[in-house]
């Protein structure tokens, strides 16, 4: 199987020997079955925020509070920094 771009650093570092197949794909991530030495494991690769189709994101994030006012303001204005912070939260 062709190695996904987001798993390539793990292969380059020797943490993953081979990507066997994709197990599943969801709204937030893809899961691959990989071989690491003698063991078979799963690797979860999160999709970039702009490529996600998470329709109920508002319900998912409801009730979360941000203490830093700079971060909160950036999130509400949806600036590039705010989107990154929202993703990290």
C-alpha positions as CSV (number, residue, x, y, z in Angstrom):
1,X,0.0,0.0,0.0
2,X,1.2,3.5,-0.7
3,X,2.3,5.3,2.5
4,X,0.0,8.2,3.4
5,X,1.7,11.6,3.6
6,X,0.9,12.1,7.2
7,X,2.4,8.7,8.2
8,X,5.6,9.2,6.2
9,X,7.5,10.8,9.1
10,X,6.9,7.7,11.3
11,X,8.2,5.5,8.5
12,X,11.2,7.7,8.1
13,X,12.0,7.6,11.8
14,X,11.7,3.8,11.9
15,X,8.7,3.7,14.2
16,X,6.6,2.1,11.5
17,X,8.0,-0.6,9.2
18,X,5.0,-1.0,6.8
19,X,1.5,0.3,6.3
20,X,-0.7,-2.8,5.7
21,X,-4.1,-1.3,5.0
22,X,-6.6,1.4,6.0
23,X,-9.0,0.1,8.7
24,X,-11.5,2.9,8.7
25,X,-12.1,6.5,8.0
26,X,-14.3,8.9,9.9
27,X,-15.1,12.6,10.2
28,X,-12.0,13.4,12.3
29,X,-9.4,10.8,11.4
30,X,-8.3,7.8,9.4
31,X,-7.1,4.6,11.1
32,X,-4.4,2.4,9.4
33,X,-3.1,-1.0,10.4
34,X,0.7,-0.9,10.5
35,X,3.5,-3.3,11.2
36,X,6.1,-2.3,13.8
37,X,8.8,-5.0,14.0
38,X,7.0,-8.2,14.8
39,X,3.8,-6.6,16.1
40,X,0.8,-5.3,14.2
41,X,-0.7,-2.0,15.5
42,X,-3.1,0.8,14.5
43,X,-2.0,4.3,13.7
44,X,-4.6,7.1,13.9
45,X,-4.1,10.0,11.6
46,X,-6.1,13.1,12.3
47,X,-7.4,15.0,9.3
48,X,-6.6,18.7,8.9
49,X,-9.4,21.0,10.2
50,X,-10.2,22.4,6.7
51,X,-10.8,18.8,5.4
52,X,-13.2,17.7,8.1
53,X,-16.9,17.4,7.7
54,X,-17.9,17.8,11.3
55,X,-21.4,19.3,11.1
56,X,-22.3,19.3,14.8
57,X,-19.0,21.0,15.9
58,X,-20.9,23.6,17.9
59,X,-22.7,20.9,20.0
60,X,-19.3,19.1,20.5
61,X,-17.6,22.2,21.8
62,X,-20.6,23.6,23.8
63,X,-19.7,24.4,27.4
64,X,-16.0,24.8,26.9
65,X,-14.5,27.9,28.3
66,X,-11.3,29.7,27.3
67,X,-9.6,31.7,30.1
68,X,-7.2,33.6,27.9
69,X,-9.1,36.6,26.5
70,X,-6.8,36.9,23.5
71,X,-7.5,33.3,22.5
72,X,-11.2,33.7,23.1
73,X,-11.4,36.9,20.9
74,X,-9.4,35.2,18.1
75,X,-11.7,32.2,18.2
76,X,-14.8,34.3,18.0
77,X,-13.5,36.3,15.1
78,X,-12.3,33.1,13.4
79,X,-8.9,34.4,12.6
80,X,-6.2,32.0,11.4
81,X,-4.8,32.0,14.9
82,X,-8.2,31.6,16.4
83,X,-9.0,28.6,14.1
84,X,-5.7,27.0,15.2
85,X,-6.5,27.5,18.8
86,X,-10.0,26.2,18.4
87,X,-8.6,23.1,16.8
88,X,-6.1,22.6,19.6
89,X,-8.9,23.0,22.2
